[in-house]
Amino acid sequence: MPASRTPAGSARDRILDTAFRLFYAYGPRGVGVDTVIAESGVAKATLYKHFPSKDDLVLAYLDKVDQAWFGALRAAARAAGDDPREQLVGMFDALVGACRREGYHGCAFINTAAESPAGGPVHARTVEHKNVVRAWVTDLARRAGAAEPELLARQLTLLLDGGLAGGVLDGDPALAEAAKRSARALVDTALD
């Protein structure tokens, strides 16, 4: 039994961690499978065993991004307290944190959607993520007592997406703080 063999789970994790880093920095289209193979230190057969196509690897990357970003949104909302009204504003602290991270490149879902053909599985996954986030925000708005929870959720998620894009375009974390102040104004108007 060779001591140097890497367990399959470790190889899969290395591939996915490498893809995460490269895809976020350069976009899935800008990174070839050979680069992921070389940087993760696995054989081509190992990559294709775990991810039969590049789309499968991109979908796994998006799942990992979803866990991190949606988790950050929910954690920021919970940190704002038990009041759904405060959670609607508090979730913007996740945006503030994201925009301050070294290597920030904006929203991985928007970036990936921009380079994926509509109707394909990768584009569909980006749309699904945005719909799930909006449904969660709609639920918060409903629990906060908004007369038009779907409209408030649409406004707030557009503000989040704009903040994600603006944070990378402007390179100024203050933009995220401005987005949070705008969210407060939207929530106060919708709930008063």
C-alpha positions as CSV (number, residue, x, y, z in Angstrom):
1,M,0.0,0.0,0.0
2,P,1.8,3.2,-1.2
3,A,2.0,5.9,1.5
4,S,2.0,8.7,-1.0
5,R,-1.4,8.0,-2.5
6,T,-3.9,10.8,-2.0
7,P,-7.4,9.9,-0.9
8,A,-10.0,10.6,-3.5
9,G,-11.8,13.2,-1.3
10,S,-8.6,15.1,-0.9
11,A,-8.0,15.2,-4.6
12,R,-11.5,16.4,-5.2
13,D,-11.1,19.1,-2.6
14,R,-7.8,20.2,-4.0
15,I,-9.3,20.4,-7.5
16,L,-12.3,22.4,-6.2
17,D,-10.2,24.7,-4.1
18,T,-7.9,25.4,-7.0
19,A,-10.9,26.0,-9.4
20,F,-12.5,28.3,-6.8
21,R,-9.4,30.4,-6.6
22,L,-8.8,30.6,-10.3
23,F,-12.4,30.9,-11.5
24,Y,-13.1,33.7,-9.0
25,A,-9.9,35.6,-10.1
26,Y,-10.2,35.0,-13.9
27,G,-13.7,33.7,-14.6
28,P,-14.4,30.1,-15.6
29,R,-14.0,30.9,-19.3
30,G,-10.5,32.4,-18.6
31,V,-9.2,29.3,-17.0
32,G,-8.6,26.0,-18.8
33,V,-8.9,22.6,-17.3
34,D,-5.2,22.0,-17.9
35,T,-4.4,25.0,-15.6
36,V,-6.7,23.6,-12.9
37,I,-5.0,20.2,-13.3
38,A,-1.5,21.7,-13.1
39,E,-2.2,23.9,-10.2
40,S,-4.1,21.3,-8.2
41,G,-1.4,18.7,-8.8
42,V,-3.7,15.9,-9.9
43,A,-3.8,13.8,-13.0
44,K,-6.2,14.6,-15.9
45,A,-8.0,11.3,-15.2
46,T,-8.5,12.3,-11.6
47,L,-10.1,15.6,-12.5
48,Y,-12.4,13.9,-15.0
49,K,-13.3,11.2,-12.5
50,H,-14.6,13.8,-10.1
51,F,-15.8,16.3,-12.7
52,P,-16.7,14.7,-16.1
53,S,-17.0,18.0,-17.8
54,K,-15.8,21.6,-17.2
55,D,-19.5,22.5,-16.7
56,D,-19.6,20.0,-13.8
57,L,-16.5,21.7,-12.3
58,V,-18.0,25.2,-12.8
59,L,-21.3,24.0,-11.2
60,A,-19.4,22.7,-8.2
61,Y,-17.5,26.0,-7.9
62,L,-20.9,27.9,-7.9
63,D,-22.2,25.6,-5.2
64,K,-19.1,26.4,-3.1
65,V,-19.6,30.1,-3.7
66,D,-23.3,29.8,-2.9
67,Q,-22.5,28.2,0.5
68,A,-20.0,31.0,1.3
69,W,-22.0,34.0,0.1
70,F,-25.5,32.9,1.1
71,G,-24.0,31.8,4.4
72,A,-22.4,35.2,4.9
73,L,-25.7,37.0,4.1
74,R,-27.7,34.9,6.6
75,A,-25.0,35.2,9.2
76,A,-25.0,39.0,8.8
77,A,-28.8,39.1,9.0
78,R,-28.7,37.0,12.2
79,A,-26.0,39.2,13.7
80,A,-28.4,42.2,13.3
81,G,-30.8,40.6,15.9
82,D,-34.2,38.8,15.8
83,D,-36.2,41.7,14.1
84,P,-36.6,40.9,10.4
85,R,-36.6,44.6,9.7
86,E,-33.1,44.9,11.2
87,Q,-32.0,41.7,9.4
88,L,-33.0,43.2,6.0
89,V,-30.5,46.0,6.7
90,G,-28.0,43.8,8.6
91,M,-27.5,41.5,5.6
92,F,-25.6,44.4,4.0
93,D,-22.8,43.8,6.4
94,A,-21.9,40.8,4.3
95,L,-21.5,43.1,1.4
96,V,-19.3,45.4,3.5
97,G,-17.1,42.5,4.4
98,A,-16.9,41.1,0.9
99,C,-15.8,44.5,-0.6
100,R,-13.0,44.8,1.9
101,R,-11.5,41.3,1.2
102,E,-8.1,41.2,-0.5
103,G,-8.6,39.8,-4.1
104,Y,-12.3,40.9,-4.2
105,H,-13.6,40.5,-7.8
106,G,-17.3,41.1,-7.4
107,C,-20.2,38.6,-7.5
108,A,-19.1,35.2,-8.8
109,F,-22.6,34.5,-10.0
110,I,-22.9,37.7,-12.0
111,N,-19.4,37.3,-13.4
112,T,-20.1,33.7,-14.4
113,A,-23.5,34.5,-15.9
114,A,-22.0,37.1,-18.1
115,E,-19.7,34.6,-19.7
116,S,-22.2,31.7,-19.9
117,P,-24.7,31.0,-22.7
118,A,-28.3,31.6,-21.6
119,G,-30.2,28.3,-21.2
120,G,-27.1,26.3,-20.3
121,P,-26.7,24.5,-16.9
122,V,-24.2,27.0,-15.7
123,H,-26.3,30.1,-16.5
124,A,-29.3,28.3,-15.0
125,R,-27.4,27.8,-11.8
126,T,-26.6,31.5,-11.6
127,V,-30.2,32.4,-12.0
128,E,-31.3,29.8,-9.4
129,H,-28.9,31.4,-6.9
130,K,-30.3,34.8,-7.4
131,N,-33.9,33.5,-7.2
132,V,-33.1,31.7,-3.9
133,V,-31.6,34.8,-2.3
134,R,-34.5,36.9,-3.5
135,A,-37.0,34.4,-2.1
136,W,-35.2,34.5,1.3
137,V,-35.2,38.3,1.3
138,T,-38.9,38.3,0.3
139,D,-39.6,36.0,3.3
140,L,-37.7,38.5,5.6
141,A,-39.7,41.4,4.1
142,R,-42.9,39.5,4.6
143,R,-42.1,38.8,8.3
144,A,-41.1,42.4,8.8
145,G,-44.6,43.5,7.6
146,A,-43.9,45.0,4.2
147,A,-47.0,45.7,2.3
148,E,-45.2,44.6,-0.9
149,P,-42.6,42.1,0.2
150,E,-41.7,41.0,-3.4
151,L,-41.1,44.6,-4.4
152,L,-38.9,45.3,-1.4
153,A,-36.9,42.1,-1.9
154,R,-36.4,43.0,-5.6
155,Q,-35.2,46.5,-4.6
156,L,-32.8,45.2,-1.9
157,T,-31.3,42.4,-4.0
158,L,-30.8,44.9,-6.8
159,L,-29.0,47.1,-4.3
160,L,-26.9,44.1,-3.2
161,D,-26.0,43.2,-6.8
162,G,-25.2,46.8,-7.5
163,G,-23.0,47.0,-4.4
164,L,-21.2,43.8,-5.4
165,A,-20.5,45.2,-8.9
166,G,-19.7,48.8,-7.7
167,G,-17.3,47.5,-5.1
168,V,-15.1,45.9,-7.8
169,L,-15.5,48.7,-10.3
170,D,-14.8,51.6,-7.9
171,G,-12.4,49.6,-5.6
172,D,-13.9,51.6,-2.8
173,P,-15.3,49.7,0.2
174,A,-17.3,52.9,1.2
175,L,-19.7,52.0,-1.6
176,A,-20.9,49.0,0.4
177,E,-21.5,51.3,3.4
178,A,-23.5,53.6,1.1
179,A,-25.5,50.6,-0.1
180,K,-26.3,49.7,3.5
181,R,-27.5,53.3,4.2
182,S,-29.7,53.0,1.0
183,A,-31.1,49.7,2.3
184,R,-32.1,51.4,5.5
185,A,-33.9,54.1,3.6
186,L,-35.8,51.5,1.5
187,V,-36.7,49.4,4.5
188,D,-37.9,52.5,6.5
189,T,-40.0,53.7,3.6
190,A,-41.5,50.3,2.9
191,L,-42.3,49.5,6.6
192,D,-43.5,52.9,7.8
